[in-house]
Amino acid sequence: MYLGADLMYVGGALLLGSSIGLLVGLGLVLLLGVRIFGEEKLLANDLDGYEASRHRVRYRLVLLIW
């Protein structure tokens, strides 16, 4: 879901040729990155077995990157 949103924000601005839209899109990508870290922390604290799953699944957003 997050990767799709990131692609939509940045890709839409690039397709339209909007430099302001690209800046806004990149800002939204950064905000989603902050949200991902918050969710990871919440899930690790509140969900049993999430920590084990987190060690099994190395990449959560982009394969071989993050």
C-alpha angles and dihedrals in degrees: 000000000000094000090051091051091048092051091048094050096047099031094049091053092047092049091051093044092234115154092186090049089051091053091049090047093051089049090053090049089055091049091052089051089055090048092051091056090049092050092048090054093047094048093047091053100041107030121072113226095016093112091056090048090049091057091048095050107055101179119048105170113015122020113250092001111062 
